[in-house]
Amino acid sequence: MKTTYQLVKEFKNNYPWTVTWWRLKKHAELLDKYLQPNEKVFYALAGQNDNIPSSFFNTVVVAVTNERLIVAQNRLIVGYDVSFVTPDLYNDLKVEAGLLWGTVTIDTVKEIVYISKLSNKALPEIQEKISTFMIEAKKKYHKKHENNKNS
């Protein structure tokens, strides 16, 4: 099985126009620290963690696991940021393509997560991976909770 970093490198090789400057290995290692024992990453990408056109130095790694989405950023000077989007908190996904880059907006119950400066060519793949996972995970989640209610 490939590591998170290998999956991110594969994404970057497939979509070199995506803006991610540095520290991808550090971001991926941080993300790996927050994986649960049985959690596996099956898709990873990198982009900018904002929706600011002039921002180019806010790189994050995003992973789709068998349990949730994880967004990890190891800051340059001190500290880090890790966000989790579980299927029960996921609302919607929006994809926007611009002249040079695109943005994926992940709407959750508690926050909105922007991943920007993505190659426009990567947008269909990102949408498919995240949407497919969330649709299937929500079905399982609802089934599980219906069974618990009826018990």
C-alpha positions in Angstrom: 0.0 0.0 0.0 1.3 3.5 -0.9 2.1 6.0 1.8 0.2 9.4 2.0 3.3 11.1 0.7 3.6 8.8 -2.3 -0.1 9.4 -3.1 0.5 13.2 -2.9 3.5 12.9 -5.1 1.5 10.9 -7.6 -1.2 13.6 -7.6 1.5 16.3 -8.2 3.0 14.3 -11.0 -0.4 13.9 -12.7 -1.4 17.5 -12.2 1.8 19.6 -12.1 -0.1 22.9 -12.5 -1.5 22.6 -9.0 0.2 25.1 -6.8 2.0 23.4 -3.9 5.4 24.9 -3.2 7.0 22.9 -0.4 6.8 20.8 2.7 4.5 18.2 1.2 6.4 15.4 3.0 6.0 17.3 6.4 2.3 17.8 5.8 1.8 14.1 4.8 3.7 12.9 7.9 1.6 15.1 10.1 -1.6 13.7 8.5 -0.3 10.1 9.1 0.0 10.8 12.8 -3.7 11.4 13.1 -4.8 8.2 11.3 -6.7 5.7 13.5 -5.2 2.2 13.7 -7.5 0.7 11.1 -7.8 3.8 8.9 -6.3 3.7 5.4 -5.6 6.6 3.0 -6.8 5.7 -0.5 -6.6 9.1 -2.1 -4.5 12.2 -1.3 -4.0 15.6 -2.9 -2.4 18.9 -2.1 -3.5 22.5 -2.7 -3.8 25.8 -1.0 -5.9 26.0 2.2 -7.8 29.2 1.4 -9.8 31.0 -1.3 -7.6 34.1 -1.6 -6.4 34.7 -5.1 -3.1 36.2 -4.1 -2.2 33.4 -1.6 0.4 30.9 -2.7 2.1 29.8 0.5 -0.7 28.1 2.5 -0.2 24.5 1.2 -2.0 21.6 2.8 -2.4 17.9 2.2 -5.9 16.4 2.0 -6.6 12.7 2.3 -9.7 10.6 1.8 -9.5 7.7 4.1 -11.9 4.8 4.6 -13.4 6.8 7.6 -13.2 10.5 6.8 -11.4 13.4 5.1 -8.3 14.8 6.8 -6.8 18.2 6.0 -3.3 18.7 7.4 -0.9 21.7 7.4 2.4 21.7 9.2 3.2 25.4 9.7 6.6 26.7 8.7 7.6 28.4 12.0 5.7 26.7 14.8 2.6 24.5 15.2 0.2 22.8 12.8 -3.4 22.6 11.8 -5.4 19.4 11.3 -9.1 19.3 10.3 -11.4 16.3 10.0 -14.6 16.0 8.0 -16.6 12.9 9.0 -19.5 11.7 6.8 -22.1 12.8 9.4 -20.9 16.4 9.3 -20.4 16.6 5.5 -23.0 18.7 3.6 -21.9 19.4 0.1 -19.0 19.8 -2.3 -18.6 22.6 -4.8 -16.2 22.7 -7.7 -15.2 25.9 -9.4 -12.8 26.2 -12.4 -11.1 29.5 -13.2 -8.8 30.7 -15.9 -5.7 29.0 -14.4 -6.8 27.1 -11.3 -9.8 25.6 -9.7 -11.2 25.5 -6.1 -12.9 22.7 -4.3 -15.2 23.9 -1.5 -16.2 21.3 1.1 -19.2 22.5 3.1 -19.7 20.9 6.5 -22.1 21.5 9.4 -19.4 23.4 11.3 -17.2 25.1 8.7 -16.3 25.5 5.1 -13.0 24.2 3.8 -11.4 25.7 0.7 -8.8 23.9 -1.3 -7.6 26.1 -4.1 -5.0 26.6 -6.8 -5.8 23.1 -8.1 -5.1 22.2 -11.7 -8.4 22.5 -13.6 -7.7 19.0 -15.0 -7.7 17.6 -11.4 -11.1 18.8 -10.5 -13.2 16.0 -11.9 -11.0 13.4 -10.2 -11.1 15.2 -6.9 -14.9 15.5 -7.1 -15.3 11.9 -8.0 -13.1 10.6 -5.1 -14.6 12.8 -2.4 -18.3 12.5 -3.5 -18.1 8.7 -4.0 -16.6 8.2 -0.6 -19.1 10.5 1.1 -22.2 9.1 -0.6 -21.2 5.5 0.3 -20.1 6.5 3.9 -23.4 8.4 4.5 -25.4 5.3 3.4 -23.5 3.1 5.9 -23.8 5.8 8.6 -27.6 6.2 8.2 -28.1 2.4 8.0 -26.1 1.9 11.2 -28.0 4.6 13.1 -31.4 3.3 11.9 -30.4 -0.2 13.2 -29.4 1.4 16.6 -32.7 3.3 16.8 -34.7 0.1 16.2 -32.8 -1.9 18.8 
